[in-house]
Amino acid sequence: MIPVTINLTPETFNRLERVAADKGMRLRDLIAAGLEPKPIAPVAGYVAAPKRSGYIQLTDAEWAEIKRLRAAKWSVPQLAVRFRCSSSTIYKRLQKERGRA
């Protein structure tokens, strides 16, 4: 264990002590839990399709759902994960449909 000094105001220290007591933890463990690095969710503009053989065909009902969710501000990468296809598949289809309108 490496000793660490943390400067807290008395109000903050008292509040942390109360939170630790409410959770049934030692103050040291509560502080250590807050200092542990949290995983950061990756944000990307492209999500690759899962590995499978051949192409996947989305049904007309799935495309209607994709358009509805896109209108509800879902990102294309989120849609790709939801429908288990590549984001480029969705981008291309949406571009094609915009060209028709």
HELIX and SHEET records of a PDB file:
HELIX    1   1 PRO A   10  LYS A   23  1                                  14    
HELIX    2   2 LEU A   27  LEU A   35  1                                   9    
HELIX    3   3 ASP A   60  ALA A   71  1                                  12    
HELIX    4   4 VAL A   76  PHE A   83  1                                   8    
HELIX    5   5 SER A   87  ARG A  100  1                                  14    
END                                                                             
